[in-house]
Amino acid sequence: MQLKTSRIFSALALISVSTACFLLFWERLSNVSWTVSGKIRPRLEGRFSGGDDLRGSSHAAADETPMPVLSTESFSRPPRWDFEDIYSLDAPPRRTPCVRSVRNSDAEGFREAFLPAVRLFLHRDNINVSEWNRLSHFNNPFGFMGYRYDDVMPSVMLIPEPRHPLLPPPKPGGDRCVRCAVVGTGGILGGSKMGKEIDAHDHVFRMNGAVIKGYEDDVGTRTSVYVHTAHSITTSRRLLRAHGHAAVPNDEGIRYAMIPEGTRDFYWLRALLKGEQVAAGPHHKEWPRMYYGGQFNESRFYVLHQDFLRYVKNRFLKSALLNSTYWSYFRPTSGAFTLFLALHTCDTVSAYGFMTDDYEKYSNYYYEKNKTEVVFYISHDLLLEKDVWKKLHNSNIIRLYQRTQTEDEWSLRNV
C-alpha cells in the first residue's frame, strides 16, 4: 500500500511539473512582441516589408533570452504565423540604368510578389536574440525551428558582413545591363553546344555538382558565383569523380554562396571560417577549406538569409507538398534558390539546364553518358518549378533554354 501511494504521489508530482513547464512556455510564446497588427518589430537595424523602420542596436537587450525550441514534429501541417509573409529588407538596391532589367518588369503578379530589397545574406551584424526567436518559428532552411541557440549561434556570429555586393556594377558603355547565366545540371544541356553563349554573359552562376571538365562545349567554362550546401560540396567530389569532377569551380575571384539547410551547415561554417576541422555532425573532422580550391576568401563568401529562402518558397514556389505529412522535408531546389538569387542581383537572367516540358527526352544530368530518368523526391516539387520557369520565360522575366525552340526564336529572346 505504501509503495502504491508513493507511485501515485510521484505521478502527480510529474504531472504538476509538466503543467508548470507548459504554462511557462505558453506564457513566453504568447508574450512575444514580434507582431503588432501583423507587423514585425525586432530590435534590428534595417527595414521590413511590412513598412516598419527599425532603429536601435543590433545587440539584444539584456532581458531577452532564446525562446523554447519548437519542433516540426509538433505540427502535422506548416504552422501559420501572422508574420509568415513579412521579410527583412536591406537598403534599396542600386538604381539600374538597364531598361530591360527584371526590376522594371510589369508582368502580372510578378511585380507585386517581387521584393528587390529582400535581405539576401545572413551575417553577425543582422542577427540578435529577437531575430533568432522570430526565425525559430520556421523550419529549416527557412528558419531555426528545431535548433538549439547554443549549437547554431556561435557559427552565425562568425559570419562577417559582406564588404561588397555579390556582383560588381556594370562596366561603362553599352546599355549598362548586368547579364547573367544560371547553369543547372539538367540533361537538356547534354550535346547542346551552349558553352560559348553561356560564357559570353557578364556573370555565370552554378550550383551543386557543376561538372565542367569534358563538357565545356555544352556548359561553358566560367563561374562567377557558386551556390552550395555542406552536403553538396562534399558529396559531389565523391559521387561525380567518375564523370571527371575533381573540385567545385574555383575561378580567380569567384564568389561562394552557401544555403544553410541544416545544423551540419552551421558546423561546416564554423570550421570554414575558423580554418579548422569540423567538430561535429556528418562532416566531422573534415577540413572545409580544402574543398574550395584555394579560392576561399571571407570577403567573397556569402550565406543566404532564411528570410530570402522563405520568401522564394512562399511567393513563387509554394508547393502542394506543404499540405502533406511530409511538409517539413520540402524545400525548393538549390537551382531554384540560385535562379532567384540571380534575379535579385542581375538585370537579365538566362537559365540553362533547368527542367522543361519535354524533360522526359533527356537524362537526369548532362554529364551522364547513358540515358537515365529524372528522379522525383518528396523534398522537391520539380514539376512546380518546371511550370514556374516556363511562366517566367513567357513573361519575359527570364530566358529559359528549351530545345523545342528554333534557333531563330532563341536568338530573338537574346536581343
N, C-alpha and C positions, 0 to 999 in steps of 0.2 A: 504493500500500500504506500509506504514511504517512497519507494522507487518510482511508482506511478505518479505520485504527487510532484516529485522532483521533475519528472519529464514534462508534465503539464506546465509547471512553472517556467521551465526552460523554453518551451514552445511559445508561451505568452510573452516572455521577455524578447524573444527573437522577433515576434510579430510587432511588438511595440517599437523596437529599434528600427525595423524596416519601414514602419509607417512614418516615424520621425524623419528618417533619411529621405523618404519620398517627398514629404511635405517641405523639407528644406530645399530639395532640388526644384520642386514645383514653384516655390516662392521665388527662387533666384531666376528661374526661367520666365516667370510672369512679370518680374520687375525689370527685365532687360529694357534699356532705354534706346534701343536702336531704331524703333519705329515711332514716329509721331505723325498721325494722319497719313500713314503709309509711306513716310519718308525716312531714310536712314540718317542717323546723326552720330556717327562715331567720331571720336576726337582725333582728327587726322587732317593734315593739310591737303587741299585738293577740292574737287567738286564731285557731285553725284548727279546722275541723270535725272533724278527727281527734282533738280533745280536748287538744291541746298548748296550754299557756300560753306566750306568747312574752314575753321580757323583754329589755331592753337597748336600745342606741341604734338609732335609725333610720338611722344613717350606717354605711356599710360599713367593715369593718376594713381596715387599710392593705394587707394582703396579698391582698385579694380583687380580682380583675380580671374583666372580662366574658368569658364563655365564647366559644369559636369560634362563628361564625354557622352555624346549621343551616338547611338549605334544604328546602322542601317537595318539590323535585324528587328528593331522595334517598329519598323514601318513596312506594311505589306505593299504600299504604293509610295511614290515620292511624296514626302511631306510638302505641303503648300504653305509658305510663309508670305506675309503681305509685302516683304521686301525681295521676293523671288526675282523679279524682273527689274531691279534697280542696281546700278553698277557704279563702281568708282570711275571717275573721269580724270584725265590729266589735262594739262593746258591744251587748248585747241591746236591741232597740227598746223604746220606752215601753210600759208596760202599758196595754192598751186597755180602757176601760170598756164598749166596744161588744160586746154579747152575740153579735151576728151577724158579728163580724169574721172575715175569712178565716183569721186566726191561730188561731181556735178550731175550724176545720174538722176533722172526724174522718173525712173521705172516705177510703175505702180507697186506699192507695198515695200519696195526696197528702200526708198528714201526715208520712210517712216521707221523702218527697223534698224537702219544703219546708223551707228554711233561713231563718227570719225575720231572722237576723243576718248573712246573707251580705254580704260587702263590696260595696257598690253603686258607690262612686266612687273613682277614681284621683286622687291628688294627691301633691305633692312630699314630704309627710311620711309616706307609706306605701310608698315605693319606695326601694330601695337596690340595690347590685350583686347581692346574694344573690337578691333578688326578681326583678331583671332576668334573672338566669340561670335561675331556676325558670320564669318565664313565657316564656323563649326556647325552651322545648320545645314550645310550642303555636303553631299557625299563626294568622295574623290572621283575625278580630278577637279571637281567644281568647287571644292571647299575642303575643310579639315575634319569633317564628320568621322568619328571613329579613331581620331588621332589623339595621343596624349601630348599636351603642350610641351612637356619636358623632352619628348622624343624628337619633336619637329622644329621647335622654335630656335634652338641653338644653330641649326643649319641655316634657317632663314636669316638669322642675324649676321651671317657671314656674307650674304649676297650684296655686293655693292650696287649703289645706284648707277645705272648706265651713264657713262660720260658723254656718249654721242647717240644720236638717233640710230635705229637699226641700219638705215641706208643713208648714204650721203646725199646732199641736194643735187639736182640735175646740173649737168655741165652747161656753161653758157652757149648760146646759139641754138638754132633749131627751134622746135616747138616747146622745149623745156619739159617734156613729158618723161617721167621715170617709167621705163618699160620693163616689166618683169616676166620671166617664165617660171612656172611652178611645174616641176617634173616629178610625176608619180612613178609607180613601178608596174603599172598595168601592162598586160601583154600586147595591147594595141600598139605599143611603141616598137615591138619586135619587127625589124625589117622596114621601119617607117622612113628612114633616111632624114629624120628631122633634126639631127645633131647640129648642123651648121645654123639652122634657123634658131634653135634654142640658144646657142652660144652668142648669137647676134643681139640678144637682149642686153639691157644695161645691167640687170642682175638676174641670177638664176638661183631659185630655191629648190632644195631637195630634202628628202626625209628618209628615215629608216634604212633599208637595205639598198642604198644608192650605188649599185654596181655600175662602174663606168668603164674600166679597162676591158677592151674587147668589144664594147658596144658603143663606141664613140660616134659612129655614123648615125646611130639611131637616137642617142640620148645626149650627145654633146660631151664636152669635157670640163666646162667651168662650173664652179659652185661658189655663190656669194654667201648664202645662208643655208645652214644645215640644221634641220629640226629633228630632235631625237628624244628618247627616254633612256633611262639607265638600262632597261631591258633590251631595247632595240640596238643600242650601240655595242652591247656585249654579245648578243646572240647573232647579230649579222656577221660578225667576224668568223664565228664558228660554223654557222649553218651555210654561209654563202661562199666559203673558201673554194668549193668545187666549181663555182661559177666565176672564179678569178678575182673575188673580192678579198683584198688584203687589209684594207683600212677604210674608215669613213673619209669623206672628202676632207682634204687638208690644204686647200689652196692658200697661197700667201694672203694674209689679211682677212681670211674667212670669218664670218660671224656664226657662232653656235647658239642655238636657241633650244632650251630644254622644256619639255612638258612634264611637270611634276605629278605623275599619275598615282603614286603610292608612297608608302613610307620608305621603300627601297630607294626611291629617287632622292629623298632627303638625306639618307645615309650616304648616298653617292655624292651629292652636292657638298656635304661636309668634308668628305675626304678630298674631293676635287679641289675645292677652294683652299684647303689647308696643305695640299700637296702630300697627302699621306694615304695609307691603306684604308679601305672601307672597314668600319669597326663592327658592323652587324648586318643582318639581312642576307639575301641570296647572293650578293656580290661580296660577301665577307672576304677580306684580305686581298681584294683586287686593288690595283693601282690605277685609278681613273685617268690620270694624266697620260698614261701610256696609250690610251685609245684615240687621242686627238692629233696624232702625227706631228707632235711638236708645235702645233698651232694654237694650243690653248692659251688664252690671254684674258684675264679678268675684264679688261676694258672692252672685249669683244664677245662677252658671254652674257646671255640673257635667259631669264627664267619666265615663262609665260604665267601671267596672273590668273588666279582662279576665276575672277570676275569675267575676264575675257573668254575663258573656256566655257563658262556657264552661259554667257551672252550668245556665243556661237550656237550652243545647243538649244537654248530657249527660243531664239529669234529666227533661226534658219534651219535647224536640223532637229526639230522636236519629234522624235520617233514614237510610233505606237508601241514600241518595246517598253516604253516608260510606264505603260499601263499593265505590264505583265509582272509576274512574281520575280522576274529577273531584272527589274528596273535598275538596281544598283550596279549591275555589270555593264550597263550601256554607256558608251561614250562615242562621239564622232571619231573617225579615224584620224591618225596623225596627218594624213594627206589633207583631210578637211580642215584641220586646225592650221596647217601650213598655208593652204589656199586663202583662208580668211586673214591670216597674218599678212599675206601679200596684199590683199585688198585694202588693208588699213595702213600700208606703208608705201605702196606704189600708186602710180596714176593709171596705168593699164596693165592688165594681167592676162597672160595666155597660159592655159592649162594643158599639159601633155601627160599621157599615161594615166588618165582618170577614166572611170567606168562610163561607158556609153551604151546606148540602146542595143547595139549589136555585140555586147560583151561576150556572148557565147561563142563567137568566132575565134576568140583569142585565148591564149594561155593566161593563167593567173598572173604570171610575172613575165616581163620582156626578156629576161635572161635565161628562161627555161628552153632547152633545146627541143624537148618533146611536148606536145600539146597536153595541157592539164586543164582541169575545170576550176572555175572560180569557187573558192571556199567561202561559205557564209557562216559567220559566228554570231552568237547571241549578244556579243559585246558591241557589235556594229550593225548599222542598218545601211547596207551598201546600196540597196535599191532606192531608198530615200535619197541618199547622196547623189546617185545617178540622175534622179529626176531634178534635183536642185541644180546640179551642174548644167543640165540641159536648159532649165529655165533661165539661169543667169546668162547663158550663152545667147538664148533667143531674145533676151532683154538688153543685149549689147553691154553687159556688165563685165563678162569675161569672154575670151576666145577659147572655146573648147575644141581641142583637136579631135576630129572624128573622121574616120576613113570613109564614111558614107558621103562626105563632101567631095565635090570635084575640086581639082587643083585651082580652077578659076574662083570658085566660091571661097576657098580658104584664103586665097590671095586678096580678095576684096575685103575680107574681115581684117586683114593686116594693114590696110591703108589708114 
